[in-house]
């Protein structure tokens, strides 16, 4: 249960970071996260972590 909560917090933080960087809504930011994860065959949590620690660079 705690792991799921921690994962959700990380994803929410990444959505906020993307929304700010790309000047889009939080819902659109989630779509960007999801699309990147699907295209690159990685878990959305891994993408979110990468956004937060700046190891994943998404197109602007």
N, CA, C and O of each residue as an XYZ file, in Angstrom:
240
protein
N       0.831     -1.197      0.000
C       0.000      0.000      0.000
C       0.873      1.258      0.000
O       0.621      2.191     -0.762
N       1.895      1.280      0.853
C       2.777      2.446      0.926
C       3.516      2.652     -0.389
O       3.711      3.788     -0.822
N       3.928      1.559     -1.025
C       4.635      1.656     -2.303
C       3.746      2.294     -3.358
O       4.201      3.138     -4.129
N       2.489      1.897     -3.395
C       1.550      2.476     -4.359
C       1.374      3.965     -4.102
O       1.310      4.754     -5.045
N       1.296      4.348     -2.856
C       1.155      5.761     -2.509
C       2.395      6.544     -2.914
O       2.289      7.635     -3.474
N       3.565      5.992     -2.632
C       4.815      6.655     -3.024
C       4.899      6.810     -4.531
O       5.328      7.852     -5.026
N       4.490      5.779     -5.265
C       4.503      5.841     -6.727
C       3.583      6.945     -7.221
O       3.931      7.698     -8.130
N       2.423      7.032     -6.622
C       1.448      8.054     -7.031
C       2.006      9.457     -6.785
O       1.830     10.350     -7.614
N       2.668      9.648     -5.665
C       3.261     10.948     -5.342
C       4.314     11.322     -6.380
O       4.362     12.468     -6.826
N       5.149     10.376     -6.767
C       6.191     10.636     -7.762
C       5.564     11.002     -9.102
O       6.014     11.936     -9.766
N       4.529     10.271     -9.499
C       3.857     10.560    -10.771
C       3.217     11.943    -10.725
O       3.299     12.695    -11.696
N       2.588     12.283     -9.620
C       1.969     13.609     -9.489
C       3.021     14.717     -9.563
O       2.790     15.754    -10.185
N       4.163     14.500     -8.936
C       5.241     15.494     -9.000
C       5.720     15.668    -10.434
O       5.923     16.791    -10.895
N       5.898     14.565    -11.130
C       6.357     14.629    -12.518
C       5.331     15.337    -13.400
O       5.703     16.099    -14.292
N       4.054     15.093    -13.157
C       3.012     15.792    -13.918
C       3.122     17.296    -13.707
O       2.996     18.073    -14.654
N       3.355     17.698    -12.479
C       3.510     19.118    -12.184
C       4.722     19.723    -12.860
O       4.657     20.827    -13.399
N       5.829     18.997    -12.830
C       7.057     19.468    -13.482
C       6.816     19.639    -14.974
O       7.169     20.667    -15.553
N       6.214     18.630    -15.596
C       5.951     18.702    -17.037
C       4.975     19.818    -17.379
O       5.168     20.544    -18.355
N       3.936     19.951    -16.581
C       2.953     21.000    -16.838
C       3.622     22.373    -16.825
O       3.331     23.227    -17.663
N       4.504     22.568    -15.882
C       5.225     23.844    -15.778
C       6.182     24.029    -16.951
O       6.182     25.077    -17.596
N       6.990     23.023    -17.226
C       7.991     23.124    -18.300
C       7.363     23.321    -19.673
O       7.833     24.122    -20.481
N       6.292     22.573    -19.919
C       5.683     22.587    -21.249
C       4.515     23.559    -21.363
O       3.954     23.749    -22.442
N       4.157     24.169    -20.240
C       3.030     25.099    -20.194
C       1.743     24.446    -20.712
O       1.065     24.952    -21.605
N       1.449     23.299    -20.102
C       0.256     22.537    -20.441
C      -0.483     22.209    -19.150
O       0.023     22.443    -18.053
N      -1.690     21.662    -19.298
C      -2.450     21.281    -18.108
C      -1.857     20.019    -17.488
O      -1.082     19.303    -18.122
N      -2.227     19.765    -16.262
C      -1.756     18.572    -15.566
C      -2.284     17.320    -16.272
O      -1.575     16.318    -16.364
N      -3.513     17.371    -16.764
C      -4.062     16.231    -17.502
C      -3.272     15.970    -18.778
O      -2.997     14.819    -19.118
N      -2.909     17.030    -19.481
C      -2.094     16.875    -20.686
C      -0.714     16.321    -20.330
O      -0.158     15.505    -21.064
N      -0.173     16.764    -19.214
C       1.133     16.272    -18.769
C       1.083     14.768    -18.512
O       2.033     14.052    -18.829
N      -0.013     14.290    -17.942
C      -0.147     12.854    -17.727
C      -0.179     12.117    -19.061
O       0.405     11.042    -19.195
N      -0.856     12.694    -20.041
C      -0.880     12.099    -21.373
C       0.506     12.013    -21.983
O       0.841     11.027    -22.641
N       1.310     13.042    -21.766
C       2.689     13.043    -22.261
C       3.490     11.933    -21.576
O       4.219     11.192    -22.235
N       3.353     11.823    -20.270
C       4.036     10.756    -19.521
C       3.632      9.377    -20.043
O       4.477      8.524    -20.315
N       2.335      9.186    -20.172
C       1.816      7.891    -20.615
C       2.288      7.553    -22.030
O       2.699      6.424    -22.296
N       2.229      8.522    -22.927
C       2.660      8.288    -24.308
C       4.146      7.942    -24.370
O       4.547      7.037    -25.103
N       4.955      8.659    -23.603
C       6.397      8.382    -23.591
C       6.659      6.970    -23.071
O       7.470      6.231    -23.630
N       5.967      6.610    -22.002
C       6.150      5.278    -21.416
C       5.761      4.188    -22.412
O       6.481      3.202    -22.568
N       4.643      4.362    -23.075
C       4.191      3.355    -24.045
C       5.130      3.266    -25.232
O       5.491      2.170    -25.660
N       5.526      4.402    -25.764
C       6.403      4.429    -26.937
C       7.751      3.784    -26.651
O       8.318      3.104    -27.505
N       8.256      4.003    -25.445
C       9.587      3.513    -25.086
C       9.566      2.214    -24.285
O      10.608      1.737    -23.835
N       8.375      1.645    -24.111
C       8.203      0.362    -23.419
C       8.821      0.369    -22.019
O       9.552     -0.544    -21.634
N       8.506      1.418    -21.281
C       8.957      1.522    -19.892
C       7.760      1.855    -19.009
O       6.733      2.339    -19.484
N       7.912      1.593    -17.742
C       6.827      1.894    -16.800
C       6.710      3.405    -16.602
O       7.703      4.132    -16.640
N       5.501      3.846    -16.394
C       5.268      5.277    -16.214
C       6.019      5.796    -14.986
O       6.452      6.948    -14.970
N       6.174      4.968    -13.969
C       6.918      5.383    -12.777
C       8.378      5.666    -13.118
O       8.968      6.611    -12.595
N       8.956      4.855    -13.988
C      10.347      5.085    -14.401
C      10.469      6.405    -15.155
O      11.443      7.138    -14.977
N       9.491      6.706    -15.989
C       9.500      7.980    -16.720
C       9.353      9.132    -15.730
O      10.064     10.132    -15.826
N       8.436      8.991    -14.789
C       8.219     10.040    -13.791
C       9.488     10.302    -12.987
O       9.855     11.455    -12.761
N      10.148      9.247    -12.561
C      11.414      9.418    -11.838
C      12.436     10.137    -12.704
O      13.159     11.009    -12.223
N      12.495      9.776    -13.968
C      13.428     10.416    -14.889
C      13.132     11.887    -15.100
O      14.048     12.696    -15.239
N      11.860     12.232    -15.125
C      11.473     13.643    -15.270
C      11.946     14.423    -14.045
O      12.514     15.508    -14.169
N      11.710     13.866    -12.882
C      12.065     14.553    -11.642
C      13.574     14.720    -11.504
O      14.049     15.793    -11.133
N      14.333     13.657    -11.803
C      15.791     13.771    -11.636
C      16.515     14.201    -12.915
O      17.744     14.198    -12.982
N      15.734     14.566    -13.912
C      16.243     15.117    -15.183
C      17.121     14.152    -15.971
O      18.043     14.574    -16.668
N      16.837     12.864    -15.860
C      17.542     11.890    -16.693
C      16.723     11.502    -17.917
O      17.229     10.840    -18.823
N      15.463     11.911    -17.945
C      14.605     11.723    -19.115
C      14.287     13.103    -19.659
O      13.774     13.965    -18.946
N      14.595     13.297    -20.914
C      14.324     14.584    -21.563
C      13.221     14.381    -22.591
O      13.390     13.643    -23.562
N      12.107     15.033    -22.372
C      10.999     14.955    -23.312
C      11.064     16.134    -24.269
O      11.592     17.192    -23.925
N      10.530     15.954    -25.463
C      10.518     17.088    -26.399
C       9.684     18.233    -25.845
O       8.697     18.016    -25.143
N      10.082     19.419    -26.160
C       9.357     20.600    -25.665
C       8.323     20.982    -26.627
O       7.599     21.952    -26.402
